Each structure stands twice: as structure tokens, then as C-alpha cells.
Amino acid sequence: MQQGYRQQHIMDFGKEPLRPEWGRRTIPNRLTCRGDERIKRVLLFLLFSALVAAFNAPVTYADGMQDDVDRAVAIIQAFRNIPERSIPLEVLRNARGVAIMTVIKAGFIVSGRGGSGVVVARTGKGWSGPSAIGTGGAGFGFQIGAEETDFIFVLNTREAVEAFSHGGNLQFGGNMSIAAGPLGRTAEADVTPVAAVYAYSRSQGLFAGMSLEGAVIVTRNEMNAEYYGGPVTPGQILSGKVKAPAGARKLQKALARY
């Protein structure tokens, strides 16, 4: 009986019959698949952790705060050079302050963003010196790409300036109303503020337009201390009680026309 069984399988397959242990190959394969899934989960977790660590801290540059100040001047000029996307003169002339930031967003499965910039306020003698600010955060979503966005936030109210003056954290869209600002010369006729903050952005990248509504903006006290040569508060800077460093004159000059 056993011999006939062996002969039948040899005739059917033309080779040595299946051995009992061959039928158990599916078990190691399943274990391997489960192991692969665990490895993928660990890798995704490590990737997410790296993004959170990288983007929960504001972006800093080699030249420190002066680089942010110079970048702010370039951003103002860039907006001015695009008439149809420019900020109406009356909006800036009525502004109580301006915050200017560059934010970088990148993602692969999970996403993160980080950015830095400065905020200045109008005083009785012109524009104040710059106070350092930053933002950072991480998110979820199947997004792949990178984007760098320049933001100009026009502070329309004294309360908006005071929110930056107090230091600490503030949230656009949370404890401060924010709206897309009017654009171009056609908007000159109606510039009555409808929100505490007007937002303007300019970006290039693979993501759709980035919004900072809901983002937390933080004061970078260490950068202020380094730039001004000692401990100083945002309130002292934005009220004009602290003399602006020589490196800030270009920014003050760029805003002087408003």
C-alpha cells in the first residue's frame, strides 16, 4: 500500500514525492510576514519621532537672528515686486505691527513644520526693533514633499501687538482672530480690518498652500538676548524702550515708507 502511494506520486509529479515537512512551510512564512510588519511599524515610529524632534523646535540659522532680520527685508521686497499680490498700502499704514516668518514644511507619511522670524511694532518714533519668534509642530497624513513659505502677518489691533509683547505662546485662530488679507491695488478702497491679524503668504513647493491658523507662535528669548546683548523682554523691544541694533536698520528702513 505504501509502495503504491509512492509510485502514484512519482507518476503524477515526475519527481520525488512531497515530504511531510514541506507542507509546513507556510508557518515560517507567516511568522516572517508578521516580523516584517513589526519592523515597518518600528521604522515608522522612528521616522515620526525624528520629525517631531526636528519640527517641534523653531528653525535656527547659522547667523542667528540677524539672518531672520535680513530675510524679513527680502520678504517685504518680494511682496512689493508682485503688484497683483502686494499688500495694499493703506493696510500697512494702518498696521499696529508686523510679524514676518519663513516656515518650512516637509513630510513622508507623517509631516512636520518649523519656522522662525521677527515681529516689529509701530511706536511714536517709527518702528521698533525686531523681537524673535518661531513656530513648530508635527502632523499626520500621507503627504510626500516639501515646501518653504514666507508669511507676513499684519497686526491690525493694539491687542494683537500686546499678545506678542507678553511673550510666551500665542495661537492664531485660537486666542487671536486671523483672516486672509486683501490683495493688490484694487483693494485700496476697502481696507477696514475684519480680523486682528491679516495673513499673507508666498510659497513654492509640492504641498498645497500652507496655513498657520491654529499654529502656536513662541517668543525666542535666547535669540533676543543674544541679538540685543543681554536679557530683554518682547514688551521692552516692541514698545521702543530698547534701542534696535545696527543690523535692524535695514528692516526699519523697509517699513518706514508705511
C-alpha positions as CSV (number, residue, x, y, z in Angstrom):
1,M,0.0,0.0,0.0
2,Q,2.7,2.4,1.0
3,Q,4.7,1.5,-2.1
4,G,1.7,2.1,-4.4
5,Y,1.2,5.5,-2.9
6,R,4.9,6.4,-3.6
7,Q,4.7,5.2,-7.2
8,Q,1.5,7.2,-7.8
9,H,3.1,10.5,-6.7
10,I,6.2,9.8,-8.8
11,M,4.0,9.3,-11.9
12,D,1.9,12.4,-11.1
13,F,4.8,14.8,-10.5
14,G,7.7,13.2,-12.2
15,K,9.9,13.7,-9.2
16,E,10.3,12.7,-5.6
17,P,7.0,12.8,-3.6
18,L,6.2,15.6,-1.3
19,R,7.6,15.2,2.1
20,P,5.5,15.8,5.2
21,E,7.7,18.8,6.4
22,W,7.2,20.6,3.1
23,G,3.6,21.2,4.0
24,R,4.6,23.2,7.0
25,R,6.5,25.9,5.0
26,T,3.6,28.3,5.3
27,I,4.1,28.7,9.1
28,P,7.6,30.2,8.8
29,N,6.3,32.4,6.0
30,R,3.5,33.8,8.2
31,L,6.0,34.5,11.0
32,T,8.3,36.3,8.6
33,C,5.4,38.5,7.4
34,R,4.5,39.3,11.0
35,G,8.1,40.2,11.7
36,D,8.2,42.4,8.6
37,E,5.1,44.2,9.8
38,R,6.7,44.8,13.2
39,I,9.8,46.2,11.6
40,K,7.8,48.6,9.4
41,R,5.9,49.8,12.5
42,V,9.2,50.4,14.3
43,L,10.6,52.3,11.3
44,L,7.5,54.5,11.0
45,F,7.6,55.2,14.7
46,L,11.3,56.2,14.5
47,L,10.6,58.4,11.5
48,F,7.7,60.1,13.3
49,S,9.8,60.7,16.4
50,A,12.6,62.2,14.3
51,L,10.1,64.6,12.6
52,V,8.6,65.6,15.9
53,A,12.1,66.3,17.3
54,A,13.1,68.3,14.2
55,F,10.0,70.4,13.8
56,N,8.8,71.0,17.3
57,A,11.7,73.4,17.7
58,P,11.8,76.6,15.8
59,V,14.2,76.7,12.9
60,T,17.5,78.4,13.7
61,Y,20.2,79.5,11.2
62,A,23.9,79.8,11.4
63,D,23.9,83.6,11.6
64,G,21.3,83.6,14.3
65,M,18.6,86.3,14.5
66,Q,20.3,88.7,12.0
67,D,19.6,86.1,9.3
68,D,15.9,86.3,10.2
69,V,16.0,90.1,10.1
70,D,17.7,90.1,6.6
71,R,15.2,87.5,5.4
72,A,12.3,89.7,6.6
73,V,13.7,92.6,4.5
74,A,13.9,90.3,1.4
75,I,10.3,89.1,2.0
76,I,8.9,92.6,2.2
77,Q,10.7,93.5,-1.1
78,A,9.4,90.3,-2.7
79,F,5.8,91.1,-1.9
80,R,6.3,94.6,-3.1
81,N,7.5,93.4,-6.5
82,I,4.3,91.5,-7.3
83,P,1.6,94.2,-7.7
84,E,-1.3,91.8,-8.0
85,R,-0.2,90.0,-4.8
86,S,1.1,93.1,-3.0
87,I,-0.3,94.2,0.4
88,P,-2.4,97.4,0.0
89,L,-0.5,100.5,1.2
90,E,-3.4,101.5,3.5
91,V,-3.3,98.1,5.2
92,L,0.3,98.6,6.2
93,R,-0.1,102.3,7.0
94,N,-2.9,101.4,9.5
95,A,-1.0,98.5,10.9
96,R,0.0,98.5,14.6
97,G,2.7,95.9,13.9
98,V,4.0,93.3,11.5
99,A,5.3,89.7,12.0
100,I,7.4,88.2,9.3
101,M,8.3,84.5,9.2
102,T,9.7,81.7,6.9
103,V,8.2,78.3,7.6
104,I,9.4,75.0,6.2
105,K,7.1,72.0,5.9
106,A,8.2,68.5,4.9
107,G,6.6,65.1,5.1
108,F,6.9,61.5,4.2
109,I,3.9,59.6,5.7
110,V,4.0,62.0,8.6
111,S,4.7,65.7,8.3
112,G,6.3,68.4,10.3
113,R,6.9,72.1,10.1
114,G,9.2,74.6,11.7
115,G,10.0,78.3,11.2
116,S,11.4,81.4,12.6
117,G,11.1,85.2,12.1
118,V,10.6,88.5,13.7
119,V,7.9,90.8,14.9
120,V,8.0,94.6,15.0
121,A,5.6,97.2,16.2
122,R,4.8,100.8,15.4
123,T,5.9,103.3,18.1
124,G,5.6,107.0,18.5
125,K,9.0,107.4,16.8
126,G,8.6,104.9,14.0
127,W,9.1,101.2,14.0
128,S,10.5,99.2,17.0
129,G,13.4,96.8,16.9
130,P,12.7,93.2,16.0
131,S,11.7,90.6,18.5
132,A,12.5,86.9,17.6
133,I,9.6,84.4,17.2
134,G,9.3,80.9,16.0
135,T,6.8,78.0,15.4
136,G,7.0,74.2,15.1
137,G,4.8,71.2,15.0
138,A,4.1,67.7,13.5
139,G,1.1,66.2,11.8
140,F,-0.3,63.1,10.2
141,G,-1.4,62.3,6.7
142,F,0.0,60.5,3.6
143,Q,2.0,63.5,2.3
144,I,5.3,63.4,0.5
145,G,7.1,66.6,-0.4
146,A,8.5,69.8,1.0
147,E,7.5,73.5,0.9
148,E,9.0,76.8,2.1
149,T,6.5,79.6,2.7
150,D,7.1,83.2,3.6
151,F,4.5,84.8,5.8
152,I,3.6,88.4,6.6
153,F,1.2,88.9,9.4
154,V,-0.2,92.4,9.6
155,L,-1.3,93.2,13.2
156,N,-4.3,95.4,13.0
157,T,-5.0,96.0,16.6
158,R,-3.2,97.0,19.7
159,E,-4.3,93.8,21.4
160,A,-2.5,91.8,18.6
161,V,0.7,93.6,19.4
162,E,0.3,93.1,23.1
163,A,-0.2,89.4,22.5
164,F,3.4,89.3,21.1
165,S,4.6,91.7,23.8
166,H,3.7,89.4,26.6
167,G,6.0,86.7,25.4
168,G,5.2,83.1,25.9
169,N,2.9,81.3,23.4
170,L,0.1,82.6,21.3
171,Q,-2.2,80.9,18.8
172,F,-3.5,82.2,15.5
173,G,-7.2,81.4,15.2
174,G,-7.3,80.5,18.9
175,N,-6.9,83.5,21.1
176,M,-6.3,85.8,18.1
177,S,-8.6,86.1,15.1
178,I,-6.9,85.8,11.7
179,A,-8.1,86.2,8.1
180,A,-6.6,86.3,4.6
181,G,-5.7,89.9,3.9
182,P,-6.9,92.0,0.9
183,L,-4.5,92.0,-2.1
184,G,-3.4,94.4,-4.7
185,R,-4.3,98.0,-5.6
186,T,-8.0,97.0,-6.2
187,A,-8.4,96.5,-2.5
188,E,-7.3,100.0,-1.6
189,A,-10.9,101.3,-1.4
190,D,-12.0,98.9,1.4
191,V,-9.3,98.3,4.0
192,T,-11.4,98.2,7.1
193,P,-9.9,95.4,9.2
194,V,-12.1,92.4,9.7
195,A,-9.7,90.5,12.0
196,A,-7.0,91.2,14.5
197,V,-4.4,89.8,12.1
198,Y,-4.2,89.7,8.3
199,A,-2.2,86.9,6.8
200,Y,-0.2,87.0,3.6
201,S,1.9,84.1,2.2
202,R,4.1,83.3,-0.7
203,S,5.4,79.7,-1.3
204,Q,6.9,77.3,-3.7
205,G,6.8,73.5,-3.2
206,L,4.8,70.3,-3.6
207,F,2.3,70.9,-0.8
208,A,-0.8,73.0,-1.3
209,G,-0.9,76.4,0.3
210,M,0.1,76.2,3.9
211,S,-1.9,77.9,6.6
212,L,-0.7,78.8,10.1
213,E,-4.2,79.0,11.6
214,G,-4.1,77.0,14.8
215,A,-0.3,77.2,14.9
216,V,1.4,78.2,18.1
217,I,3.9,81.1,17.9
218,V,6.6,81.3,20.6
219,T,8.9,84.0,21.7
220,R,12.6,83.1,21.3
221,N,14.0,84.8,24.4
222,E,17.5,83.4,24.0
223,M,17.8,84.8,20.5
224,N,16.6,88.2,21.7
225,A,19.2,88.2,24.5
226,E,22.0,87.3,22.0
227,Y,20.9,89.9,19.5
228,Y,20.4,92.8,22.0
229,G,23.5,91.9,24.1
230,G,21.6,91.0,27.3
231,P,18.3,90.0,28.8
232,V,15.4,91.8,27.3
233,T,11.6,91.3,27.1
234,P,9.4,91.4,24.0
235,G,7.5,94.2,25.6
236,Q,10.6,96.3,26.0
237,I,11.5,95.7,22.4
238,L,8.1,96.3,20.8
239,S,7.5,99.5,22.9
240,G,10.7,101.0,21.6
241,K,12.3,101.2,25.1
242,V,15.2,99.2,23.8
243,K,17.4,100.6,21.1
244,A,17.5,98.5,18.0
245,P,20.9,97.0,16.9
246,A,22.5,98.5,13.8
247,G,21.7,95.3,11.9
248,A,17.9,96.1,12.3
249,R,18.1,99.4,10.5
250,K,17.5,97.8,7.1
251,L,14.2,96.4,8.3
252,Q,13.2,99.7,9.9
253,K,14.0,101.5,6.7
254,A,12.0,99.0,4.6
255,L,8.9,99.6,6.8
256,A,9.5,103.4,7.1
257,R,7.5,104.1,3.9
258,Y,4.4,102.8,5.6
